[in-house]
């Protein structure tokens, strides 16, 4: 990822210019001030906290970013040490730490700033990797909590070729891959290794790893290649800045032998180059893509055709002037090549002119031994820039191409070795950057890349010869994952073997890049390499960075760890030395003590730069193939085991710390091989505690995770397999798949998959467990033939033994049960169900038997539920328990035991919350919970049980209309059994927090009615006032007025009650008026209201319902009190046949008999009969309950109709 493009609207290449401008400005105008700051000298820029900074934070899927937006350019140096992130500032500045900690929480826990305001220390929640970039006045620090930098995830990046870029507003400069080899002039302004004496305090031969700017062009000549500054997101886990914005630096211009150096006068630098015809776009170094097996031949044919088309197009587009130049250069070039091939190559030494005084000083300072080393290294042949002529149809193949070096390739399960049979002494440097590996040779080497690409494994993506000065360079990329290399001579002449692997490979001898001189005036990196060749300089085709590789003759000697400052990055290598100079003044010198990398005024190293841990070099043991090479671990018998164990224990107790960790690892490997996984992990914990660097280098999280897996601690196993040191390893895909099936994943696992062929090297306990698990997984996915194949394979490989007979019988018994061969299934499973040695097999056998008998109708559902509840007590904690609980919950749901079913599903979601089965269980819980109340499945439950169920699982209440209806239904259920207060509390929460407008008004009416029924008329009126909504429909407004009238009546406010019913002539309003007149003993109005109710019946011949009967009785009493005997007789004659209740007939007969006027005794009897008459509120309550039920039914019917119409 190009971070400059993220910070501006410019294109990726245009975004380079701000960084370059900043670099030039710092170099030209304030370099001395910067050096003074880093050496602790006070300057004017340091005297005041003048830098204003805006902090911007951003959290992405796999990293978090802190962006410093300064008001003027500021360089920073981030580094990480464990959980501590240190950011060193070029100048003091007040930085708002709160924005960092809050913006990147929880990855940044806390932060503090030093008193001098030049150091920021942030505490991270874990030991995350970091990366850094700069663009103009912006600095960025990324916290890679995903474990890998973004650049490392680009698994097969394509080199940037063919684009013209502008560097520092100069003439357009073509990238190196587009320059015609014949057009490159042949001499450097300054050699990479400078043989002049250094004026630095250390004595020795100066090795100038400098990238000077190109000389002025005074005549039409091909433009020299220039480096393309890009982002280099290389993780650094040991303490310094990861610099991603590079200063653009130019590669040396190589001039022809007969060409003179332009005069170095001031005016020459300002001369404008003469316009030159554009060079044809030719590819000087082809990239060989390694296709997959299926597409290999098709890609080759396409590449061949494309090469022919490109060659033809180049030939057609070649300009006349350029053709003339090519013809002039072709003859001497071919003659020179032929001469070099016929005669032995003579050593060529490129020397830079130095003054007599400098030569005299160098001669006096050079020690005899050092002079001898310098002479040996100076006398080594230096080779011209290794370029190839562009391939065209008319160009014949050179003799060098005809005699290419034949490379042999050896494959193993986890690595690939390239054998280079050199005919002369050759030095090698190898290093990796993410999914890229670079191999540098001290001699120019011609290789048949097509042949190598055809035989490399399919997990390699490309192989490319990179243009290099001083030697030759190969670049190999992987399709995914990281590449690591080691190099060693094979013992056959000058032959070298280069090993490529995805697992960390370390050379036997690791050299720390020590930063010396930090307290003095010349900080520089010191590396103990004595036998080295001339440096090889090239550009990274992807990032455009200039890289200097110093090949070494010393076998298996590399640099560890990577260290990065503002000026230079010393890379981690598998062989030799490699560094990236961010400053063109950086040089490399040979001294008596080895290589020194620095510059004349010293590297920009802050005094607070953290030191490396003392135990950084926890050397790696030689590794076998794969993570678990049993052939290297195993012993033949118990005697050998005891002997080796005792010897290792004695050695551990008597050795120092560094050697002790290696011995502990060997003992842990021995225990793992013998199935002693608990003991093995105890040793691994000791290693991690005492030497975490050794633990990480050895990638021991893989071994710890496998041991936890074998102990069935699947959660801990997954944690270890996801650690940054191992999570991208291809071999661990097997273990991730195993964890998935162990935790009940729906994905199938193919034990016989060719990708798992390294299983054959695993210890037998691992192979046995993995094989049986895969057979069970195949059985769960109903791949019955695969089960038989796996068991046959394990038997043929000698993996099965008498100890596994029970597990094989268990799998076979389940297989017969699935195939409905119940007799054979019972024969195999019954003994396992009765044994007590292995509870897992016992529980599994009982479960298989019970379900088979249920399917065979031998037991009922209740009996199966009881059996599964008993089995549940035998085994817990893995996929079997999830399967058991899920089956039990479904059975209980079908059996109407909803509460227990919900509890079983809740156990799954609680203890296996990250598993896909838990998500399905939660979905079933929610569906069942809603159906209980919205689909009336809880009608058979007791109201209090329904209320208890709701409160236990109320977090399942859905949002929206469904959840609101569910709560309202539950409130109605509670109201039915006079739990009015609990019902009202449920609705109050909805009215207060969830509902609005008309819905709030409607539910408010129901809540008001509950309060009225609970004899709380004041609360009723308050609720009505709180939930009023003017735009409600007329029916809802009328209903609310009825409740208000009854509330006023309960409070004795008769007139207000009647006012609430003004202009309301509905049937309900008539009953409420009758109730009010009845309570006030207004017999005239009681008679009028009752007469109105009876007269407006729809069918006068129909029997009276309960409400009409109550009105008739009240009318009779009113006539009695009014002494209207004639009216009583009319009522008796007309309505007696319409009464259906015998009890009510007797009361009506007494009221309308008219045998005697009202007396004291009659009044007493009449009062007792009046008490039997229900109030309208009781009838209204029943009526509203029925009305609500009808509304719900209508809503459900409408919803079903909508679903049907939408489906159609």
N, C-alpha and C positions, 0 to 999 in steps of 0.2 A: 504494500500500500504506500502510495506517495503522500506523506503527511503534509507536504507543501500544498498539494491540491485541496486539502481539507481546509486550509487556512485562508485561501484566496480564491478568486474566480478565474485566475490564470490557468493555463494548461499546465500539465506536469513539468514540461521543460521550461516554460516561461517562469514558473514559480521558483526556479533555481536562482534567478538574478538577485532577488533581495538578500538571500543568504550570502551570495558572492560579494555583493556590494558591502555588506556588513563586515565581512572578513577583510576586504581590501582596506576599508576605512580604519578598522582596528589596527591593521598591520602598518598603515602609512602614517596615521595621525596620532594614535594613542597607544601604540604597542608598549612604549616605555612605561606609561601609566599602568597598563594591565599587569606588566611584569612586576612593577613595584607593589601593586596590591597583593599579588600572589606570594610575594616574598615578605609580606608583613610590613612594608614601608608605607607610611601615611602619605596620602596624596590629597589634592583638593577634592577629587571625586569621592574620596572616602570620608571626608570631614563632615559631610551632611548627608542625611538620608533623602537624597533628592529624587530618587527613582520612584515614580508613581507606577503602581502595577494594578491591573484589573485581573482578578482570578476567575476563571471560568472552569466549571467541572462538568463532566459528562460521563455517564455510566452506560456502557454498551454490553452486548451479550457475553463477551469474554475479556473485556478490559475496562478499566476506568481511566479517565484522562484528566490531568490538571494542566490548564493552559495559562501561562503567564503572559499577559499582554502589557509590555513595558512602554513607557513613554520615550525611551531611547534604547539603543541596542544594549543588551546585557547577556553575558555568557554565564551559564550555570553548569555545575558538574554533579549530577545525581549518582548515587551508589546505594547498593543494598547489602546488608549484612544480617542474614536471618530475617527477623520481622521488623528490622529497623531500616528506614529509608532516609538517607542523608542527602541533602541538596546544598551544595556549596555555591555561594553567589560571588560574582566578580567584584561587586561593590556592595556596601551595606545598603539594606533596604528594609522598610517595614512591610511585612507581608501579612495580610489577613488570614490567619491560620484557621479561623472558624469556618470560612467558606470551603477550605479543603476537607476538613474533618466531617462537616455536615454534608457536603456534596458527594463525597465518596464513601459515606457510611453504607454498610458496616465494614468495608474493606480497610479504611483508615480509621483507627481507633482513637488516636490522640495525636497532638503535635505540640512542638515547642520551638523557640528560636533563641539562638545564643545571644549573650549580651552585646556582642559586636555587630549583630544584625547581618552576619554573613553566612550563617549556617542554620538551616531548617532541618529539624529531626522529626520525622513522622513515624508513628508506631502502626504497623499493619497488622491485620488480624491473622495473617499467615505469612510464611516466607515466600512472597510472590516475586516473580521476576519483574524487571522493569525495562523500559526503553526510553530513549530521549530523542527529540528532534528540535530543530531551530529553523525559523523562517523570518528574516527581517527582525522586527522587534518582538517576535513571538517565540517563546520557548514552551515545549510540551514535554510532560513526563507521563508515561502510560504505566499503570499498575496492571500487570498481566495476570489477573486472578484466574483466567482460563488455563494458565500454565504455560502457554507458548506465545511468543510474539507473533504478530500478524504476518511478518515476512516469512517466518518459518512455516506458516500454514500454506504458503503458495508453493504447491508441491512440484510443479513443473513449469517454472517461469520461462518465458521466451526472452532471449537477449534482444535488447533494443538496437536495431540496425536500420540504416537507411534514412534517418531523419537528420536534417540540418539544424544545428542548435547555435545560438548566439551566446558567447562567453564574454562577459564584461564589456558588452557593446562593441566588440571587435568584429572582424569579418567573419562570415559564416564558416564554421569548422565542422567537417564531416566526422562522424564517429569512426573509430578505428576499423570497424568491420566493413566500411564502405570505401576505404581508400584503396586504390589500385596499388598492388605490391610493387609494380615497376615504377610508380610515381613517388615512392618514399625515398627521400634523400638519405644518405647512408652514414652520417656521423653525428654523435651526440654533443651537445654543448658541454655536458659534464658527465663523466662516467658514473655509474651507480656506486661502484667501489672506487673511492678516491685514494690514491697511494700517497698523497701528501701527508705530512705530519700534522697532527691536530694540536691546536693551542690549548686544548682542554687540559685540566690537571692530570688525567690519566694518560699514560704513555701508550703508544701503540699505533698501528697502521689505521688510517682513516678510511672507513668504508662509507662513502657518501650515498645514502639511500635517498637522494634528493630528486625532486621533480621540478627542474627549472622551467621558467616560462620560455616560450619559443622565441628564437631570434627574429629580428625584423626581416621582412621579406623585401629585398631590393630589386628583384627581378622576377619575371614569371616563373614560379616553381610550384610544384604540388604543395598544398597546404598541409602542415604537420598535423598529425592526429592529436586530439585533445581529450582529456578525461572529462567525463560527463558526471558532475556531482549529482548524486541521488541520495535517497534515504537508505540507510543500512540499519535495519532493525535487528541487531545481533544481541542476544541476551547476554548479560554479564551478571553472574551470580556471586561474584567475589569482590565487590567493593568499589568499582569506579563507574564513571559515566559511560553510558551507551550512546555514543554520538551518532546521530543519524543524518545531520545536514553537513555535507562536506564542502570544503572550499574547492572550486574548480582549479585543477592543476594540469599543466600540459605535459605530455610525455616528451622525452628527449627527441629531437629531430635527428634522424640518422642521415648523414651525408655521404656522398660517394667519395671514393678514395682520391680521385683527382680534383676534388672541389675544394676551394679555399674557403676559409672562415670569413664571413663578412666583417668589415672593420667595426670595432666597438666604439662608435662615436655617438654623442647624444642625439644628433639629428637623425641618425639611422632609425632610432626607435620611433620616431614620429612620421617616418615616411609611409605613405599610403601604398599598399600593395597594388601591383598592376593587375588589371582584370584578367582572369584566367578562364578559359573554357571549362565548362562543367565536366567533371570526370564521369565516365559511365559507372553506374551503380553495380559493382561487382562484389561478390561475396568471397573474401579471402580465406575464411575459415568456416567450412560447412558445419552445420549442426546435424548430427545423425540422430533421428528420432527412433526409439526402439518401440516398435508396435507390439500390440498383443498378438498372441499366436493366431487368432482368427483373422486379423487384418494385416498380417505381416507382408504377404505377397502383394496384396492390393496396394499397400502404401509404397512398396518398393517401385512398382510399375508407375504409380503416379509421380513419385519423386524423380524417377528417371526422365519421364516426359517433361516435367516441369523444368529440370535442369537443361534439357535440350532447348526448350522454348526460351529460357532466360539467356542462354548462350547466343542463340540466334538474334534475340532482341538487342543484346549488347553489341554484337557485331554490326548490326544495321545502324545503331545510334552513335557509333563511335565518331567523334569529330575529326576532321582532317588534321588539325593541329596536333591533336592528341595521338593520332596514328603515327605522325612523324616522330613524336617524342618516344613512343613505344618502340618504333623501328630502330631509333638511335640507341636505345638502352638495351634492346634485346640481344644484339650480337655480343657486346662485351660481357653481358650478364651470363649468357650461355657458355661463352669461352671461359669465364671465371669458374663456373660450376664444374665444367669438364676438367679444368686444371686441378681443382681441389680434389676431385674424385680420383684422378690418376696418381697424383703425388701425395705423400703423407702430409697431413695438415701440420703446419708449423705453428708454434705458439704465437698468438697475437696478443699484445699488451697495449691497451689504450691508455695512454698517459696524458695527464694534463700538465701544461707548462707551469712551472713554478719558479720563483726567483732564486738566485744563488743563495741568498740568505736563508730562505725557507729550507733549501736542500741541506745546508750546513747544520741548521737546528735539528732537522729530522735525523741526520746521520749521528749527531751527538746523543740524541735521546734514545735511539733504538738499541735495545739490549741485544747481545749476541743470539740468545735463544729465540727471542722474538723475531730477530732479523731472519733467522733460518726459517721460521714458520712463514713469515711474510714472503720470502723468496720462493718457498714451495708453492704457496697459493698464487703468487703472482705469475709463476711460470706455467700454471695451468692454462690450457688453451681457452680463449674467449671466442665465442662464436657470433656470427652476424645475426641480425634480426631474422628469426625463422619465419619466413613468409612463403606462401605458395602462389604461383602464378594462377590467375583466374582460368578456370576451365572453359575452353571454347572448342568449337568443332575443328578449327584449323590448327590448334596448338598441339604439337606432339608431346607425349609423356616424357618427362625428364628421367634420367637414370636413377635419381633418388627415389622417384615414385615407383620405378620398376622394382627396386630393392627395398621394400618397406620392411620394418621390423615385425616379425611374426610373434604375436602375443598369444600365449596359452591361457586358458581359463578353466578354473576348477570350481565346481559348485558343491555346497553342502546345504544342510537343511536351513541354516540361518545366516550364511555368509557366502561371498563370492571372492575368489582370489584371481588377480591378474598377474601373470608371470611375464616379465620383460627380460629377454635374454640379450643384454647389452654385450657388445664386443670390446668395450673399453671401460675403464673405471668411471663410474657415474654416481653422482650424489643425487639424493631425492629429498623432496619436501612434500608433505601431504597435510591437508587440513580440510575441514568441513564447515559449511555455513548453512545450517538448516538442512534442506534436502539436496544441497549441492556438495560435491567433493571436488577439490582441485588437487591434481598431481603434477608437480613441477620437477623436471629433470634438468641437470646441469648441462646436458648435451642436446643439440637439436635432434629430434627424433621424428621419423616419418612412420606413421602407423596406417594400417588398413582399417579405417573406422567402420566401414560397411561390414567387414567380417566380424569385428568385435561386437557391433550392434546386433548382428544376427544370432549370436550365441549367448549374449547376456540374458539373465532371467527377465521375465516380463514385468517385474516390479521396478525396473530401471526405465527411465523415460527417454533421456537423450544422452549422447556422448559427442563431445565437441573438442576440436583442437583450437586453443585460444592463441591469438597472436601474442608473442612474448619476445622480450629483448633479453639476451643472455642465455637462453635455453629454450625449452619447450614446455607447454602446459596442456594438460587434459582436463576437461570439465565434464563430470558425470552427474546427472540428476536422477532422483528417484521419483516415482509417481506419487508416493505418499510416505510419510514418516521422515525420520532423520537418518543421515548417513554418517558413519564413523569409519575411520581408516587407521590401519597400522601398516608399517612397511618393514621388511627385513630381507637381507640377502638369503637366497636359497642354498648357498654353498656351491653352486655350479658356476664357476668363473665369476663374471661380473653381473650375474643374474639377480634381479630384485623381484620379490613377491609383494604385491599390494593387496591387502585384505579390505573388503568392503562389507559392512554389516549394519543392520539397523540397531543392534544392541551396542552400548558403549564399549568401545575397544580402547585400551590404553597401552602405550608402549611400556616396555619394562623400565625405562629410565625417563622420569619426568623432571623437567627443569622449570623452576619457578622464575617468572620474569620479575626480579626484585627491583624495586625503585630505590636507587641509591642517590645520595646527595640532596635529599629533600630539605635538610637543615642548612645546606651550604648554598652555593651559587650556581650549581650546574646539575639539577635533577635529571637522571637518565635511567633507562632500563638496562639491567645487566643480565646476560644469559650465558650460562656455562656451556658454550659450544666452541670447540677448538678446531675440529676438522670439517671445514665447510668449503663449498665451492663459491664461484662468483654468483651474485644475486640474479634472480630472474624476475623481471618486472613486466607486469601486464595489467590489463583492466578487467574488472569483473563485468562480463557482458550484460548482466541484469542491472546492477546498481550504478555502473560506470565508475566505480571507485578504482583508484590506482592501488595495486597490491604488489608488495615486494616480498618474494619468497627467497630464502637463503637455503638451498639444499645442503644436506649434511651427509657425510660419509659414515658417520657413526650410526650403527643400526639400532632401531627401536629406541630412539631418543627424540622426545618431543617436548612441547611447551604446555604447561598447565599451571594455573587457569588463564583464561583470557583476561587482559587488563587494558583499560581504556582511559585515556586522558583527553584533554581538549586537542592536543597536537597529534596524537598517534594512538592507534589501537594495536596492541600485540595480541595476535590471535592464538587460540588453543590449537595445537597441531598434534598429528600422530607421528610426524617425522620432520625434523628440521625446524626452521624458524620462518614465520610469516608475519608481516605487519602492514597496516594501512596508514600511510602518512597523510594526516589532514592538513599539515603545514608543509609547504615545499622545502622548508629549511631543515626538516628532519633528516638525519643521516644515521647510517649504521657503520660502526668502526670495529675492526678486529683489534683485540688487545691480547696480552698474555693470558688474561683470565677468561677470554671468550668474546662474545659479541656485546657491544654497547650501542644502544639505540637512543638518540637524543638530538640536540642541536646546540649550536655554539653558545647561546645564551641560556640554555637550560630549558627543559620542558615546563609547561605551565602546570605545575603541581601545587595544589593548595597545601599549606602546612597541616591542615586537618584531614588530609586524605587518609582514610582508615588503612591500617596495616592488615596484611593477610594473616589468618590463623596460623599458629605454629605447626599445627598438624595437617596442613593443607595437602601434603603429599601422602595420603593414605593409598599406597600403591595397590593396584588391582592384581589379583591372582590371574594366571593364565586361564582363560575361559574355555569350557567345552562347547559343543554345539547345542544351542538352545539354552533355556534357563535351567533345565533339570536333567543334565547329562548323567544318567545313572551309571554309565560305564566308568565314569571318573570317580564315582562316589562309593559304589557297592563293594561289599566283601563277600567272600564265598561261603563262610560258615560262622557259627557263633564264636569260635575260638579267635578267628581273625577280627571279628567285631570287637570282642573284649580287648584284644591286644592293641588294636588301633585306637579305641576309646581311651584306654589307660595312657597310651603314649601321648595322645593329644592333651589330655588333662594335665599330665606332668609338664608338658611343654608350655601350656598356657600359664601355669603358676610360676614358671621360671623365666619367661621372656618379658621384654619391655612392651610398652603400650602398642607400638606400631605393629610389631610381629604378633602380638597377642590377638589382635583382631582377625588376622589371617587364620590363625589356628582355631579361633572360635568359629569362624565361618566353615572351616573344614569339618569340625565336629558337628555343626548344625546340618551340614550336607549329609554327613553319615547318618544322623538321626532321621532326617527326612527320607533317606533311601530305605531305612528299616521301618518306616511307619511311625516313628516316635515324634509326632508333629508337635506336641505340647513342649517337649524338651528342646526341640529345634528352635521354636519361636522364643523360648526363654533366652537362649543364647543370642538370637538376633536382637532382642530388646537390649541386652547388655552392649552389643556392638553399637546400636543407635544411640545409646546413652553416652558411651565413652568416646565415640569417634563417628559423628554424623557424616563427615565427608567421605570416609571409607564406605559407610553404609550406602550413601547415594551413588558413589562411583560404581560400586558393585551391583547397583539396582536391586538391593535386597528386599525391597517392597514386594517384588514378584514372588520371591521364596516365602516371605511371611504370609502373603495373601493365599498362596497355594496351601500352606499348612493350616491356615484358618479354615479354608474351604474343606479340607479333609476332616477337620474337627466339626464340620457343619455349622460353623460360625460365619454364615454367609454375609451378614452385614459388615463385619470386620474385614472379611476377604475383599469385598468390593471397595472398601475404603482404601486398602493398600493398593489394589490394582488401579485405582484412579489417581494415585500420587503422580506428580509431574515427571518424576524420573522414569516411569514405566508406562504411563497411560497410553502412549502412542505406539507401543511395541506391537508389531503384527502378531507375534506368537500369543499374546494375551487375549486375542480375539476368542480363542478356544475357551479360556476361563470365563470371559464375560458371557459367552453363550451358555456355559455350564451354570453360571449363577442365575441366568434367566430361567432355565428349566428347573433349577432347584427351588426357585421362588414362585414357580407356577406360571411362567410365561406361556402365552399361546403360540409363540414361535417354535417351530420344530427344530430339532438338533440332529445333524447328520454325523454320526460317529465315524462313518466310513468315508467322509469327505477327504479329498486329496489334500486340502489345505491343512489338515491336521496330521500330516504324515510324520511330524516330529514326535508324535505320541510314542512311537516305537522306542525312543530313547529314554522315556520316562521311567521312574521306579515302578516296580510291579504294583505296590499298593495304589498308586495314582492311576495306573492303567486299568486296574480292576474296578475301582470306584467309578471312573469316568465311563467305562464300558457298560456297567450295570445301570448307571443313571441314564445313559442314552437309550438303553433298551426299554426302561420304564417310560421315558419320554415318547419313544416311538409307539408304545402301547397306548399311552394317553391320547395320541393323535390318530389312533386306529390304523397305524401302519404295521399290520400284523406280519407281513412277510419280512419287513425290515427287522423286527424283533428276532425272528429266527436267524437271519443273516448275521446279526451282531453276536448272538450267542454262539453260532458256529465259528465265527471269526475268533472270538475270545478263546474258545476251546482249542482251535487249531494253533493259536499262538502260545498256548501254555499259560494263559493268564488266569484261567479258572483253576481252583484247587478245592480240596474237600471243605475248606472253611467257608467257601462261597456257595455250597450246595443249597443251603436254606434260601438264599436270595434268588438263586436260579429257579428253585421250586416255586417261590412266591410269584415271580414274573410269569412262569409257565401256568400257574394256577389262575392268575388273573386273565391270562390270554384265553384259557379254556372257558372261563366265565363270560368273557366278552363274546366268544363264539357260541355261547349258550350250550356248551357241553358241561352241564352242571355236575354230573357224576364225577368226571375226571377233575374238575375244578375243586369239588369238595374233598376228593381224595388227597389232593396236594395241599390245600389250604387248611384243612381241619387240624393236622398236627402242628402247623405253625401258629394257629390261633390258640392252641392249648399250651405251647411252650412258654417259658418265662425268662429265657436268656436274652432275647432281643425284643424289647418292647416295640420298636418301630415296626418290625415284621409282624409282631403279634397284633398290633392295632390295625395294620394294613390288611392282614388276612381276615380279621373279624369284619372289617368294613366291606371287603369284597364278598365275603360269604353272606352277610346280612342283605346287601343290595341284590345279590343274585337270588336269594330266597324270596325277596319282595317281588322281583320281576317274575319269578316263577309262581307267584300267588301262594306261597307257603306261609307267609306272615302278613299281618295287616299293617296299615300305615302307622297306627299307634305303636305297635310292637317294634317297627323299624325305628321310629323316633326314640323309643326307650333304649334300643340297642346302640344307636349312634351316640346318645348321651353318655352311655357307659364307656364306649370306646374313646370318647373325648378325653377321659381322664388318664388314658394310657400314654398318649403322645402329644406333644405340643411343640410349636416353634418352627414349622417349615411348611412347604406347599401342601403336605398331607393334611395339616390342620385347617388350612384355608379351604381345601376341597371338602373336608368333613363339615365345617361350619356352613359353607354355602349350601350343601345338600340338605343339612338339617333345617336351615332357615326356609328353604323352599317347601319342604315337607310341612313345617309348622304353619306356613302361610296358607297352604291348601287345607290344612286342618283347622283353620280359624284361630290359631294361637298367635295372634299378631304381635303381642307384646314380646314374647320370647323370640319370635323370628327377628324382630327389630334389634333385640339385644345381641343375637348371634351375628347379624351383619355388622353391628357396631363393633364387636370384637375384631372382625376382619379389618375394618377401617382404622381401628386404633393401633393394632399391633403390626399391620402390614400396609401402612398408609402410603408408601411410595410404590406399591406394586399395582399393576393394571387390574388385578382381581379386586383390589380395594376400591377402585373407581367404579367398577361394575356393582359392587356391593352397596356403595353409597347411592348409586342410581336406583337400585331396587328398594333401598330403604325409603328414599324420598317418594317414589311412586306409591309404595304401600301406605305410607303415612298420610299422603293426600287422599288416596282412595278411601281410607277409613272414615274420613269426615265428609268428603265431597261426594262420594258414591254410596254413602249410607251403610258401609260395611261395619261401622261401629255401632249400628243400631242395636245389635244383639248384646253389646257390652253394657255393663252397669255404668251409670253416669259417672260415679266416682272413679271407676277403673279407667274410663275414657279420659277423665280429667288428669289422672295420674300419668297415663300414657302420653298425653300432650305435654305436660310439664317435663317429662323425662327426655322427650325428643323434640322439643319445640324449636331447636335450631334447624330442624328440617322444614319448618314452615316456609313455603315458597314465597317469593316476592310477587307483587301484582295482584290481580283479581282472584286467582285461585287461592292464594293465601288468605285474602280477606274473607272470602266465602267460607273457607275452612274454619276460621275463628268464629264467624257468625253462627255457623252450624253447631259448633261446640257450645256456644253460649245458649242457643235454643235448647240443646239437650240438657244443659244444666238447669235452665229455667223450668223445664218440664217436671223436675223433681224438687222444685222450690229452692234450688241453690241460686237464688236471685243475686245475691251479693257477688259470688264468684263469676257468674255470667256477666254482671255489669262491669266488673273489673277487666274482663277480657275486651269488652267493647270500648271501654274508656281509653285504653291504649291506642286503639285504632282511631278513635275520634280525635285524640290529642295529637298524635304523631304521624299517622299514615294517610288518612283520607282528607279530601278537600271537596269543596263545592257541593254538588247535589249528592254525591255518595256520602259525604260527611253528614249532610242533612238527613238522609234516609236512615243511616245507621244511628244517628243521634236520636231519631224518633223511637227506634227500637230500644236504645239505652234508656230513654226517658220513660218508656212504658215499664221497663224492668224496675226502675226506681219507684215508679208509681205503685206497681204491684208489691214492692217491698215496703210500702207505706212511708215513702219519702217524697211527699209532694213538692217540698221546697227544692230539693235537688232536681226533681223532674223539671220544674220551671227554669232552673238555672241551665240545665242541659239544653232545653229547647231554645233558650236565648243564645247560648254559646254556638249552637250548630245551625242557626238560622241562615237561609240562603234564598234570596228574593226570586231567583230564576227557576225555582223548583216547579215541577208540574203541579197541576191543580189537585190531583189525588193525594200527593204527598203533603201539600199545604193543608188540605182538609183533614188528613189524618193527624197532623201535628196540632191543629186547632182542637180536635176532639180530645187529645191527651191533655192539652192545656185546660180545656173546660173541666175535665174530670179532676185535675189537680186543684183548680180554684174551688171546685165544689168540696174537695176533701179539706180545704183550708177554711171553708165556710164563706167564701167570697162568691155568693150566689149570682149577684148581678154581673160580675166580671166573667163568671162562667157562662152565663147566658149571652153576654156580649161576644164571647169567642165563637158562638154558634150563629151569629147574626147572618142572615141571608143564606143559611145552610139548611136546606130542606131534605137532606139525604136521610135515608132510613136510620143510619147510626146516630145522626144528630137528633132525630126524634126520640130515640131511646134514651140518649143522654139528657135531653130536656125532661122526659118523663122521670128519670132518676133524680134530677134536681128538684122537680116539683114534689116528688114523693118524699125526699128528705125534708122539705120545708112544710109538708102537710098541706100543700095548696091543692085541695081536692078538685076544685073546678078545673085547674090546668092539668091535673093528672088525668081527669076524665077526658078532656079535650085531646091531650097528646096520645092517650091510649086508643081513643076512638080513631084518631088519624092513622095510627099504626095498623089497626085491624082493618080499616076501610081500604087501605092501599095494598092489601095482599094481592098478589098476581092471580092466584086461583083461589077464589073464596070457598070452593068446595073441598079443598085439600085439608088434611088434618093439620092442626097447629103444631109448629115446632116449639122448642123450649123457650125461645125468646118471646114468641107470640103468646105462649101460655102464661109466661110471667106478666106480660102486658094485660092479658085478659083478667087475671086475678087482681091486679092493681085497679083495673077499671071497676071490677065488681066491688072492691073495698071502697073506692071513691063513691060509687052509687050508694053503698050502704050508709056511709057517713053523711051523704046528702039526702038520705031517706027517699030515694027514687026507686020505689018498689016496682013500678011498671017496667023501668029499664032493666032491673035485675031479672024480671020474668022473661023479658026478651032475650037477654043474654043466656039464661038457662035453656030456653027452648032452642035457640039457634046454635050455640056453641058446644053444648054437652056432647052431641054426637062427634064433634071434631077433636075431642080430647082423647089422647092415646094412653096417658098415664092414669092408672087406677087411683093412685094416691092423690094426684091432682084433681081427679074427678070428685073425690070425697070432699076436698077443700072447696072446690067450686060449688058443689051441691050445698054445703053449709052456708056459703056466702050468699047464695041466690035463692035459698029456701023461702025467705020472706014470711015465716010463720009468726014471728013476733018482732016488735021494734027492738032496737039496740038497748040492751040492759048492761049492768055491770058485768054479769057473767058472760054475756055475748061479746062485750068489748075485750074482755080478757082472752076469750077463745080467739077472737079476731086478731088480737095482737100476736098471739102465738103462731097463727097461720101466716101473718105478715113476715115473721122472722124466717119462715121457711122459704120465702121468695128470694131468689138469687138477685144480687145487684147486677146492674148492667156491666160493671167492670169485669165480673167473672165471665160473663158471656163474651164480652169484648176480647178478653184475653184468649179464649178458645178460638174465637173467630179470626184474630190476627195470626195465631199459630197456623191455622189451616191456610190462611191467605199467603203467609210466607212460604209454606210448603208448595203451594201452587205456583208462586213466582219462581222458586228454584227449579221446579219441574219444567216450567216454560223456558227458563234460561238454558237448562241442560238440553232440552229438545232443540232449541234454536242453535246451540253450539254444534250439536250433532248434524243438524241440517247444513250448517256452514261447512263442516268438514266434508260432508258428502258432496256438496256443490263444488268445493275447491278441488276435490279429488277428481271430479268429472271434468 
